Structures are given as structure tokens and as C-alpha cells.
Amino acid sequence: MPSSADYRPTRRVEGTPRVAVTRRLLPETETRMSELFDVSLNRDDKAMTRDELVAAMQAAHVLVPTVTDRIDAALIADAGPQLGLIANFGAGTEHIDLAAARARKIIVTNTPGVFTDDTADMTIALIISVARRLNYGGRTLRAGKWEGWAPSTMLGHRLAGKTLGIVGMGRIGQAVAHRARAFGLNVLYNSRHRLPEALETMFGATFEPDLDRLVAEADILSLHCPATPETHHMIDARRIALMKPHAYIVNTARGQLIEEEALIAALVDGRIGGAGLDVFEHEPQVDARLLAHHNVAILPHMGSATFEGRIASGDKVIANIRFWADGHRPPDQVLEGLV
């Protein structure tokens, strides 16, 4: 949490702040924004071009981007002098050059915590789906290839007694661990910081400081890390080779965490059991080999896609803008280097 010394004070915005929103938000959020601000909305919900982003940043006091917008140093350099706030819709900020924003004295905010339960629920859904081969069974049925029940077909793996390896024990990782107990999973976790003993006890989780060892011991590997230079391809060919031949990998965080070509090779060769993926290295493009594989449970980046989560995220964006426009520290200010 930023201290008062970390906050760069701004003068109160005179009049109604001009706000540019880069994607279509829920009607409740857009209506409230229209009541409070001089807002430019993206009614077509098409990702803005670079030129459109430049124009928005040269005209608005506040930019409201999403994860689909890359707000790099060059864009920030071209922003108008009145731009004082980038109020991101979502918790992740890897698409924003925080150092460049800080150099221009532009405050960045995000919306932490609002998608925790939604993403954790989706993680568990993917774990069940890939372990019990729901994707394969559904495809077989829809293709008219199901010939009826048989004792040796459609076999997956029971969850109870298996080891879930969680990489990244932040809000979402903890929420997944909490849910995993109900399924009888044994939880190992690796994270930058070890949890207090009381939380480990509550989650039934054991800290494993060696990521390689966690990867090797997990029956299910679930990723919950931000996308940073340090986490890029953290699950690469070498680490995939450490996995058990029946193990599954689940990713509801960021596609860049996995070396996708290495994952596909392992799936094709049958060196791991399967994968549950909500995010992809080159999204929105998805490799056809992932789409076709019989034991890949696959979703279009919908881990946070609930009405409740998206409305809550919009409420946080509005609160951050109002605090900033009134000359106060926004409650969800992000500090470069402390994300």
C-alpha cells in the first residue's frame, strides 16, 4: 500500500474530467461514467489502433485501458500534458510501462482483488475438465462418435489424493488452494514469499522453495504469476521435461508464462497428461494443435468473465478517477517497482 510519501499530489481537475475508455464496459459502468465525467466510450468494442490511443491520450485527463492495450513508453511520451491518470480496468499492469508513466508524473491505478474468486473458480473448472477429460467426452458426443458406456473408455483421473502444485501464492493462488481442499487435493506451493504458518495450516499447503522440485512432484501444476521478464517462459522445455507423464498443467494467469511450443511438443509426444488453458502466448491467436488435441481443455480468456467481477472492476475505476480528480491519492495507485 503506497504511503503518503509515495503519492505525487495533483491539483484538483477544474471542471469535469475528460475520460477516454478503450473498450466497451458493462452498461452499469458506462452509464455511471457518463453521469460523472466527460467520457469518450468505445461503442464498437474494437481494440483501438495506436493512432487512436495517441489521440485519446492527447485529449483526455484520464485513460481507462484494458489488458488488450499496450501503453508503452512511446505512447506515454506522446500523451498530452493534461493526462494525469491511467486508470486500468483490471489488476494486471504488465501492458503499461510504469517507469515511463512515473517519469511523466502520470499516476497508474488498477482494480485488484475483484476477479480473485472468478479466476479461482475457473481454475478449478479447468482442473476438473482436463483431469476427467470433459473436453474430449463432449467432443466425442457432439461428433456423433459415442457408442455408449463401456468400462474402459473415457477414463480420466480422480482428484482426491493428487498433488496440486501452485506457482504464485497471491490472492488467486490462495483462493485456489482454499477450493482444492474440498476436492481432497494435497497442495504444494512455490512463491516469492512464504505464507504465514497460520495460512499454510488453513489451506493445508506446504511451501516448496525449489520450483523444479514442485514441478516434478505435482500431478496438477497451476500457474498464478504476473507476466514479467522474470516469469517469461518460466515453464519451458526443461521444466516440462521434469513433469510426471500423467501430470496436467493449468494456466489461468498469462500465456507468456509457458513456452507454448514446448508444451505442444510434450502434448503431441504424450510426455504429459494434458493441459487446461484460459490464456495463450500469442492470443487472440491460438495454435491449431492446441485446439485439436484430445486432452486440452481450452477457453477464450474468460477466467474473469462474470457480471459481478466486471461491475466491481468498473466501480474501482470510477472511484480511482474521482479520488484523483479531487486531488486525493487514488485508493488503488500502482507504484513502479512495487507491483
TORSETOR-536471 format. One record per residue (C-alpha): residue in three letters; y, x negated, z. Coordinates in Angstrom, 1 decimal, decimal comma. Each point is the difference from the previous one (the first is absolute). Example, Ala and Ser with C-alpha at 12.3 -4.5 7.8 and 13.67 -1.06 7.14 Angstrom:
BEGIN
r->ALA | c2->-4,5 | c1->-12,3 | c3->7,8
r->SER | c2->3,4 | c1->-1,4 | c3->-0,7
! end
This chain:
BEGIN
r->MET | c2->0,0 | c1->0,0 | c3->0,0
r->PRO | c2->3,4 | c1->-1,5 | c3->-1,0
r->SER | c2->2,3 | c1->-0,8 | c3->2,8
r->SER | c2->3,7 | c1->0,7 | c3->-0,2
r->ALA | c2->0,6 | c1->-3,7 | c3->-0,8
r->ASP | c2->-2,2 | c1->0,4 | c3->-3,1
r->TYR | c2->2,0 | c1->3,0 | c3->-1,4
r->ARG | c2->2,8 | c1->-0,7 | c3->-2,5
r->PRO | c2->2,6 | c1->2,6 | c3->0,9
r->THR | c2->1,5 | c1->2,1 | c3->-2,9
r->ARG | c2->3,1 | c1->2,1 | c3->-0,1
r->ARG | c2->-0,6 | c1->3,7 | c3->-0,1
r->VAL | c2->-0,2 | c1->1,3 | c3->-3,6
r->GLU | c2->3,1 | c1->1,9 | c3->-0,8
r->GLY | c2->-0,8 | c1->3,4 | c3->-1,5
r->THR | c2->-3,5 | c1->0,9 | c3->-1,2
r->PRO | c2->-2,4 | c1->-2,9 | c3->-0,7
r->ARG | c2->-1,3 | c1->-0,2 | c3->-3,5
r->VAL | c2->-3,8 | c1->-0,3 | c3->0,0
r->ALA | c2->-2,3 | c1->-0,8 | c3->-2,9
r->VAL | c2->-3,6 | c1->1,0 | c3->0,3
r->THR | c2->-2,4 | c1->-1,7 | c3->-2,4
r->ARG | c2->-2,9 | c1->2,5 | c3->0,0
r->ARG | c2->-0,6 | c1->3,7 | c3->0,5
r->LEU | c2->-0,4 | c1->0,8 | c3->3,7
r->LEU | c2->-1,2 | c1->3,3 | c3->1,7
r->PRO | c2->2,4 | c1->3,0 | c3->-0,4
r->GLU | c2->0,7 | c1->0,1 | c3->3,7
r->THR | c2->1,3 | c1->-3,6 | c3->-0,1
r->GLU | c2->2,0 | c1->0,4 | c3->-3,2
r->THR | c2->1,6 | c1->3,2 | c3->1,3
r->ARG | c2->1,0 | c1->-1,6 | c3->3,2
r->MET | c2->1,3 | c1->-3,1 | c3->-1,8
r->SER | c2->2,1 | c1->2,2 | c3->-2,3
r->GLU | c2->1,5 | c1->1,7 | c3->3,0
r->LEU | c2->1,0 | c1->-3,3 | c3->1,8
r->PHE | c2->0,7 | c1->-2,5 | c3->-2,8
r->ASP | c2->1,4 | c1->-0,4 | c3->-3,5
r->VAL | c2->-3,5 | c1->-0,5 | c3->-1,3
r->SER | c2->-1,4 | c1->-1,0 | c3->-3,4
r->LEU | c2->-3,6 | c1->1,3 | c3->-0,3
r->ASN | c2->-2,7 | c1->-0,9 | c3->-2,5
r->ARG | c2->-1,1 | c1->3,4 | c3->-1,1
r->ASP | c2->-2,4 | c1->-1,3 | c3->-2,7
r->ASP | c2->-1,8 | c1->-2,3 | c3->2,5
r->LYS | c2->-0,4 | c1->-2,8 | c3->-2,5
r->ALA | c2->0,3 | c1->-3,5 | c3->1,3
r->MET | c2->3,6 | c1->-1,2 | c3->-0,6
r->THR | c2->0,5 | c1->-2,8 | c3->-2,5
r->ARG | c2->1,7 | c1->-3,3 | c3->1,1
r->ASP | c2->3,2 | c1->1,1 | c3->-1,7
r->GLU | c2->-0,1 | c1->3,3 | c3->1,8
r->LEU | c2->-0,5 | c1->-1,7 | c3->3,3
r->VAL | c2->2,9 | c1->-2,3 | c3->-0,6
r->ALA | c2->2,2 | c1->2,9 | c3->-0,8
r->ALA | c2->-1,1 | c1->1,8 | c3->3,1
r->MET | c2->0,7 | c1->-3,1 | c3->2,2
r->GLN | c2->3,4 | c1->-0,4 | c3->-1,5
r->ALA | c2->1,0 | c1->3,5 | c3->0,7
r->ALA | c2->-1,6 | c1->1,0 | c3->3,3
r->HIS | c2->0,6 | c1->-0,9 | c3->3,6
r->VAL | c2->-3,7 | c1->0,5 | c3->0,7
r->LEU | c2->-3,1 | c1->-0,5 | c3->-2,1
r->VAL | c2->-3,2 | c1->1,8 | c3->0,9
r->PRO | c2->-2,9 | c1->-1,8 | c3->-1,8
r->THR | c2->-3,7 | c1->0,3 | c3->0,3
r->VAL | c2->-2,9 | c1->-2,4 | c3->-0,4
r->THR | c2->0,1 | c1->0,5 | c3->-3,8
r->ASP | c2->3,4 | c1->-1,6 | c3->-0,2
r->ARG | c2->0,4 | c1->-3,8 | c3->0,0
r->ILE | c2->3,3 | c1->-0,8 | c3->1,6
r->ASP | c2->0,2 | c1->-3,8 | c3->-0,6
r->ALA | c2->2,7 | c1->-2,5 | c3->0,6
r->ALA | c2->1,5 | c1->0,4 | c3->-3,5
r->LEU | c2->0,4 | c1->3,8 | c3->0,5
r->ILE | c2->1,5 | c1->-0,5 | c3->3,4
r->ALA | c2->2,4 | c1->-2,6 | c3->-1,4
r->ASP | c2->1,2 | c1->2,6 | c3->-2,6
r->ALA | c2->0,6 | c1->2,7 | c3->2,7
r->GLY | c2->3,4 | c1->1,3 | c3->0,5
r->PRO | c2->2,1 | c1->-1,1 | c3->3,0
r->GLN | c2->-0,3 | c1->3,4 | c3->1,5
r->LEU | c2->-3,8 | c1->0,0 | c3->0,3
r->GLY | c2->-0,7 | c1->-0,5 | c3->3,6
r->LEU | c2->-3,4 | c1->1,5 | c3->0,6
r->ILE | c2->-3,4 | c1->0,0 | c3->-1,7
r->ALA | c2->-1,9 | c1->2,8 | c3->1,8
r->ASN | c2->-3,5 | c1->-0,4 | c3->-1,1
r->PHE | c2->-2,3 | c1->3,1 | c3->-0,2
r->GLY | c2->-3,2 | c1->-1,5 | c3->1,5
r->ALA | c2->-1,0 | c1->-2,7 | c3->2,5
r->GLY | c2->-0,7 | c1->-2,8 | c3->-2,4
r->THR | c2->2,9 | c1->-2,2 | c3->-1,0
r->GLU | c2->-1,8 | c1->-2,7 | c3->-2,2
r->HIS | c2->1,7 | c1->1,4 | c3->-3,1
r->ILE | c2->3,5 | c1->-0,8 | c3->1,5
r->ASP | c2->1,4 | c1->-3,5 | c3->0,2
r->LEU | c2->1,0 | c1->0,1 | c3->3,6
r->ALA | c2->1,6 | c1->-3,4 | c3->0,0
r->ALA | c2->2,2 | c1->0,9 | c3->-3,0
r->ALA | c2->1,0 | c1->3,2 | c3->1,7
r->ARG | c2->0,8 | c1->-1,8 | c3->3,2
r->ALA | c2->2,2 | c1->-2,6 | c3->-1,9
r->ARG | c2->2,0 | c1->2,9 | c3->-1,5
r->LYS | c2->0,3 | c1->1,6 | c3->3,5
r->ILE | c2->-2,0 | c1->3,1 | c3->-1,3
r->ILE | c2->-2,0 | c1->1,6 | c3->2,7
r->VAL | c2->-3,6 | c1->1,0 | c3->-0,8
r->THR | c2->-1,9 | c1->2,8 | c3->1,8
r->ASN | c2->-3,5 | c1->1,4 | c3->-0,3
r->THR | c2->-2,0 | c1->2,9 | c3->1,4
r->PRO | c2->-2,7 | c1->-1,5 | c3->2,3
r->GLY | c2->-2,7 | c1->2,0 | c3->1,6
r->VAL | c2->0,2 | c1->3,2 | c3->-2,0
r->PHE | c2->-3,1 | c1->-0,6 | c3->-2,1
r->THR | c2->-2,2 | c1->-1,6 | c3->2,6
r->ASP | c2->-2,3 | c1->2,9 | c3->0,6
r->ASP | c2->-0,1 | c1->1,0 | c3->-3,7
r->THR | c2->-1,0 | c1->-3,5 | c3->-1,2
r->ALA | c2->-2,5 | c1->-0,3 | c3->2,8
r->ASP | c2->-1,6 | c1->3,3 | c3->-0,9
r->MET | c2->-0,2 | c1->-1,1 | c3->-3,6
r->THR | c2->-1,6 | c1->-3,3 | c3->1,0
r->ILE | c2->-2,8 | c1->1,8 | c3->1,9
r->ALA | c2->-0,4 | c1->2,4 | c3->-3,0
r->LEU | c2->-0,5 | c1->-3,0 | c3->-2,3
r->ILE | c2->-2,4 | c1->-1,6 | c3->2,4
r->ILE | c2->-2,2 | c1->3,1 | c3->0,1
r->SER | c2->0,3 | c1->0,5 | c3->-3,7
r->VAL | c2->-1,1 | c1->-3,5 | c3->-1,0
r->ALA | c2->-2,7 | c1->-0,3 | c3->2,7
r->ARG | c2->-1,5 | c1->3,4 | c3->-0,8
r->ARG | c2->0,6 | c1->-0,3 | c3->-3,8
r->LEU | c2->2,0 | c1->3,2 | c3->-0,2
r->ASN | c2->1,7 | c1->-1,2 | c3->-3,2
r->TYR | c2->-3,3 | c1->-0,7 | c3->-1,7
r->GLY | c2->-1,5 | c1->3,3 | c3->1,1
r->GLY | c2->3,0 | c1->1,9 | c3->-1,2
r->ARG | c2->0,0 | c1->-1,7 | c3->-3,4
r->THR | c2->-3,7 | c1->0,7 | c3->-0,4
r->LEU | c2->0,4 | c1->3,6 | c3->0,8
r->ARG | c2->3,0 | c1->0,5 | c3->-2,3
r->ALA | c2->-1,7 | c1->-1,7 | c3->-2,8
r->GLY | c2->-2,9 | c1->2,4 | c3->0,2
r->LYS | c2->-2,5 | c1->-2,8 | c3->0,8
r->TRP | c2->-1,1 | c1->1,2 | c3->3,4
r->GLU | c2->-3,7 | c1->0,9 | c3->-0,1
r->GLY | c2->-0,3 | c1->1,3 | c3->3,5
r->TRP | c2->-0,7 | c1->-1,5 | c3->3,5
r->ALA | c2->-2,3 | c1->-2,9 | c3->0,3
r->PRO | c2->-0,8 | c1->-2,2 | c3->3,0
r->SER | c2->0,8 | c1->-3,3 | c3->-1,7
r->THR | c2->3,2 | c1->0,8 | c3->-1,9
r->MET | c2->3,8 | c1->0,1 | c3->0,9
r->LEU | c2->-0,7 | c1->-2,3 | c3->2,9
r->GLY | c2->3,0 | c1->-1,6 | c3->1,9
r->HIS | c2->0,4 | c1->-1,5 | c3->3,4
r->ARG | c2->0,4 | c1->1,6 | c3->3,4
r->LEU | c2->3,3 | c1->-1,0 | c3->1,8
r->ALA | c2->-1,2 | c1->0,0 | c3->3,6
r->GLY | c2->-0,9 | c1->-3,4 | c3->1,2
r->LYS | c2->1,7 | c1->-1,8 | c3->-2,9
r->THR | c2->2,8 | c1->-2,6 | c3->0,5
r->LEU | c2->3,5 | c1->0,9 | c3->-1,3
r->GLY | c2->2,1 | c1->-3,1 | c3->-0,5
r->ILE | c2->3,7 | c1->0,9 | c3->0,1
r->VAL | c2->2,4 | c1->-2,6 | c3->-1,4
r->GLY | c2->3,5 | c1->0,7 | c3->1,4
r->MET | c2->0,2 | c1->1,9 | c3->3,3
r->GLY | c2->3,4 | c1->1,6 | c3->-0,2
r->ARG | c2->0,6 | c1->3,7 | c3->0,3
r->ILE | c2->-2,3 | c1->1,0 | c3->-2,8
r->GLY | c2->-2,8 | c1->-2,5 | c3->0,9
r->GLN | c2->0,1 | c1->1,4 | c3->3,6
r->ALA | c2->-0,1 | c1->3,6 | c3->-1,3
r->VAL | c2->-3,1 | c1->-0,9 | c3->-2,1
r->ALA | c2->-1,7 | c1->-1,7 | c3->3,0
r->HIS | c2->0,7 | c1->3,1 | c3->2,1
r->ARG | c2->-1,6 | c1->2,3 | c3->-2,6
r->ALA | c2->-2,9 | c1->-2,5 | c3->-0,6
r->ARG | c2->-1,3 | c1->0,5 | c3->3,6
r->ALA | c2->-0,8 | c1->3,7 | c3->-0,8
r->PHE | c2->-2,4 | c1->-1,3 | c3->-2,8
r->GLY | c2->-1,8 | c1->-2,5 | c3->2,3
r->LEU | c2->1,4 | c1->-3,0 | c3->-1,9
r->ASN | c2->0,3 | c1->-3,3 | c3->1,8
r->VAL | c2->3,5 | c1->-1,4 | c3->-0,6
r->LEU | c2->0,9 | c1->-3,6 | c3->-0,6
r->TYR | c2->3,6 | c1->-0,9 | c3->-0,9
r->ASN | c2->2,1 | c1->-2,9 | c3->-1,2
r->SER | c2->3,7 | c1->0,1 | c3->0,4
r->ARG | c2->3,0 | c1->-2,4 | c3->0,5
r->HIS | c2->0,2 | c1->1,1 | c3->3,6
r->ARG | c2->-2,8 | c1->1,0 | c3->2,3
r->LEU | c2->0,3 | c1->3,4 | c3->1,6
r->PRO | c2->0,3 | c1->0,4 | c3->3,8
r->GLU | c2->-3,3 | c1->0,3 | c3->1,7
r->ALA | c2->0,6 | c1->3,6 | c3->0,9
r->LEU | c2->0,5 | c1->1,0 | c3->-3,7
r->GLU | c2->-3,2 | c1->-1,9 | c3->-1,0
r->THR | c2->-1,9 | c1->1,9 | c3->2,6
r->MET | c2->1,5 | c1->3,3 | c3->-1,1
r->PHE | c2->-0,9 | c1->-0,6 | c3->-3,6
r->GLY | c2->-3,3 | c1->-1,7 | c3->0,8
r->ALA | c2->1,2 | c1->-2,9 | c3->-2,2
r->THR | c2->-0,8 | c1->-3,7 | c3->0,2
r->PHE | c2->2,4 | c1->-2,7 | c3->-1,2
r->GLU | c2->-1,3 | c1->-2,4 | c3->-2,6
r->PRO | c2->2,5 | c1->-2,8 | c3->-0,6
r->ASP | c2->-1,9 | c1->-1,5 | c3->-3,0
r->LEU | c2->0,5 | c1->2,3 | c3->-3,0
r->ASP | c2->-2,9 | c1->-1,6 | c3->-1,9
r->ARG | c2->-2,3 | c1->0,8 | c3->2,9
r->LEU | c2->1,2 | c1->3,6 | c3->0,1
r->VAL | c2->-0,5 | c1->0,4 | c3->-3,8
r->ALA | c2->-3,5 | c1->-1,3 | c3->0,4
r->GLU | c2->-0,9 | c1->2,2 | c3->2,9
r->ALA | c2->1,5 | c1->3,3 | c3->-1,3
r->ASP | c2->-2,1 | c1->2,8 | c3->-1,5
r->ILE | c2->3,3 | c1->1,6 | c3->-1,0
r->LEU | c2->3,2 | c1->-2,0 | c3->-0,5
r->SER | c2->3,3 | c1->1,9 | c3->0,3
r->LEU | c2->3,3 | c1->-1,5 | c3->-0,9
r->HIS | c2->3,3 | c1->0,9 | c3->1,7
r->CYS | c2->2,4 | c1->-2,8 | c3->-0,7
r->PRO | c2->3,4 | c1->-0,1 | c3->-1,7
r->ALA | c2->0,4 | c1->-1,7 | c3->-3,4
r->THR | c2->1,5 | c1->-3,4 | c3->0,7
r->PRO | c2->-0,5 | c1->-3,5 | c3->-1,6
r->GLU | c2->-2,4 | c1->-0,8 | c3->2,8
r->THR | c2->-2,2 | c1->3,1 | c3->-0,5
r->HIS | c2->0,0 | c1->-0,1 | c3->-3,8
r->HIS | c2->-3,7 | c1->-0,1 | c3->-1,1
r->MET | c2->-1,1 | c1->-0,5 | c3->3,6
r->ILE | c2->-3,3 | c1->1,5 | c3->-1,0
r->ASP | c2->-0,7 | c1->-2,3 | c3->-2,9
r->ALA | c2->-3,2 | c1->-1,1 | c3->-1,8
r->ARG | c2->-0,9 | c1->-2,4 | c3->2,9
r->ARG | c2->0,3 | c1->2,6 | c3->2,7
r->ILE | c2->-1,7 | c1->2,7 | c3->-2,1
r->ALA | c2->-3,0 | c1->-2,4 | c3->-0,3
r->LEU | c2->-0,2 | c1->0,0 | c3->3,8
r->MET | c2->-0,5 | c1->3,7 | c3->0,2
r->LYS | c2->-3,4 | c1->1,6 | c3->0,6
r->PRO | c2->-1,7 | c1->1,2 | c3->-3,2
r->HIS | c2->0,1 | c1->3,6 | c3->1,3
r->ALA | c2->3,6 | c1->-0,2 | c3->1,4
r->TYR | c2->2,8 | c1->2,2 | c3->-1,1
r->ILE | c2->3,7 | c1->-0,9 | c3->-0,4
r->VAL | c2->2,7 | c1->2,7 | c3->0,6
r->ASN | c2->3,7 | c1->-0,5 | c3->-0,9
r->THR | c2->2,7 | c1->2,5 | c3->0,8
r->ALA | c2->2,7 | c1->-2,6 | c3->0,5
r->ARG | c2->1,2 | c1->-1,9 | c3->-3,0
r->GLY | c2->-2,0 | c1->-0,9 | c3->-3,2
r->GLN | c2->1,2 | c1->-3,7 | c3->0,1
r->LEU | c2->-2,1 | c1->-0,7 | c3->3,1
r->ILE | c2->-3,1 | c1->-0,1 | c3->-2,2
r->GLU | c2->-0,7 | c1->-2,3 | c3->-2,9
r->GLU | c2->-1,0 | c1->2,9 | c3->-2,2
r->GLU | c2->-1,8 | c1->-2,0 | c3->-2,7
r->ALA | c2->-2,2 | c1->-1,6 | c3->2,7
r->LEU | c2->-0,7 | c1->3,4 | c3->1,5
r->ILE | c2->-1,0 | c1->1,5 | c3->-3,3
r->ALA | c2->-2,3 | c1->-3,0 | c3->-0,7
r->ALA | c2->-1,8 | c1->0,5 | c3->3,4
r->LEU | c2->-0,4 | c1->3,7 | c3->-0,7
r->VAL | c2->-1,4 | c1->-0,5 | c3->-3,5
r->ASP | c2->-2,4 | c1->-2,6 | c3->1,3
r->GLY | c2->-1,1 | c1->2,1 | c3->2,9
r->ARG | c2->1,1 | c1->-2,6 | c3->2,6
r->ILE | c2->1,7 | c1->2,6 | c3->2,2
r->GLY | c2->-0,8 | c1->3,6 | c3->0,6
r->GLY | c2->3,1 | c1->1,7 | c3->-1,2
r->ALA | c2->3,8 | c1->0,6 | c3->0,5
r->GLY | c2->2,3 | c1->2,7 | c3->1,0
r->LEU | c2->3,4 | c1->-0,5 | c3->-1,6
r->ASP | c2->3,3 | c1->1,9 | c3->0,3
r->VAL | c2->2,1 | c1->-2,9 | c3->-1,3
r->PHE | c2->-0,3 | c1->-2,5 | c3->-2,9
r->GLU | c2->1,3 | c1->-3,4 | c3->-0,9
r->HIS | c2->1,7 | c1->1,1 | c3->-3,2
r->GLU | c2->0,7 | c1->3,7 | c3->0,8
r->PRO | c2->0,6 | c1->2,4 | c3->-1,6
r->GLN | c2->-2,4 | c1->-1,7 | c3->-2,4
r->VAL | c2->-3,6 | c1->0,1 | c3->1,3
r->ASP | c2->-2,7 | c1->-2,1 | c3->-1,4
r->ALA | c2->-2,5 | c1->2,1 | c3->-2,0
r->ARG | c2->-2,9 | c1->-1,9 | c3->1,7
r->LEU | c2->1,1 | c1->1,4 | c3->3,3
r->LEU | c2->0,2 | c1->3,5 | c3->-1,3
r->ALA | c2->-3,4 | c1->-0,2 | c3->-1,5
r->HIS | c2->-1,9 | c1->-1,6 | c3->2,8
r->HIS | c2->-2,5 | c1->2,2 | c3->1,7
r->ASN | c2->0,8 | c1->-1,0 | c3->3,5
r->VAL | c2->3,8 | c1->-0,3 | c3->0,1
r->ALA | c2->1,8 | c1->2,9 | c3->1,7
r->ILE | c2->3,3 | c1->0,0 | c3->-1,6
r->LEU | c2->3,3 | c1->1,8 | c3->0,6
r->PRO | c2->3,6 | c1->-0,2 | c3->-1,5
r->HIS | c2->2,0 | c1->-1,5 | c3->2,9
r->MET | c2->0,0 | c1->3,3 | c3->2,0
r->GLY | c2->-0,6 | c1->-1,3 | c3->3,5
r->SER | c2->3,4 | c1->1,1 | c3->1,2
r->ALA | c2->0,1 | c1->3,2 | c3->-2,1
r->THR | c2->0,4 | c1->2,8 | c3->2,5
r->PHE | c2->2,8 | c1->2,5 | c3->0,3
r->GLU | c2->0,5 | c1->-0,9 | c3->3,6
r->GLY | c2->0,2 | c1->-3,8 | c3->-0,6
r->ARG | c2->2,4 | c1->0,3 | c3->-2,9
r->ILE | c2->2,3 | c1->2,4 | c3->1,8
r->ALA | c2->0,0 | c1->-2,3 | c3->3,0
r->SER | c2->0,8 | c1->-3,0 | c3->-2,2
r->GLY | c2->2,9 | c1->1,9 | c3->-1,5
r->ASP | c2->1,3 | c1->1,0 | c3->3,4
r->LYS | c2->0,0 | c1->-3,7 | c3->1,0
r->VAL | c2->1,9 | c1->-1,0 | c3->-3,2
r->ILE | c2->2,7 | c1->2,7 | c3->0,7
r->ALA | c2->0,3 | c1->-1,2 | c3->3,7
r->ASN | c2->0,4 | c1->-3,6 | c3->-1,1
r->ILE | c2->2,7 | c1->0,9 | c3->-2,5
r->ARG | c2->1,9 | c1->2,1 | c3->2,5
r->PHE | c2->0,0 | c1->-2,7 | c3->2,7
r->TRP | c2->1,2 | c1->-2,6 | c3->-2,5
r->ALA | c2->2,7 | c1->2,2 | c3->-1,5
r->ASP | c2->1,3 | c1->0,7 | c3->3,5
r->GLY | c2->0,3 | c1->-3,8 | c3->0,6
r->HIS | c2->-3,0 | c1->-0,2 | c3->2,3
r->ARG | c2->-3,2 | c1->-2,0 | c3->-0,2
r->PRO | c2->-2,7 | c1->1,9 | c3->-1,9
r->PRO | c2->-3,1 | c1->0,6 | c3->2,2
r->ASP | c2->-2,4 | c1->-1,5 | c3->-2,6
r->GLN | c2->1,9 | c1->-3,1 | c3->-1,0
r->VAL | c2->-2,2 | c1->-2,6 | c3->-1,5
r->LEU | c2->0,8 | c1->-3,7 | c3->0,6
r->GLU | c2->-1,0 | c1->-2,6 | c3->-2,5
r->GLY | c2->-2,6 | c1->-2,3 | c3->1,6
r->LEU | c2->-0,9 | c1->2,5 | c3->2,7
r->VAL | c2->-1,9 | c1->2,6 | c3->-2,2
! end
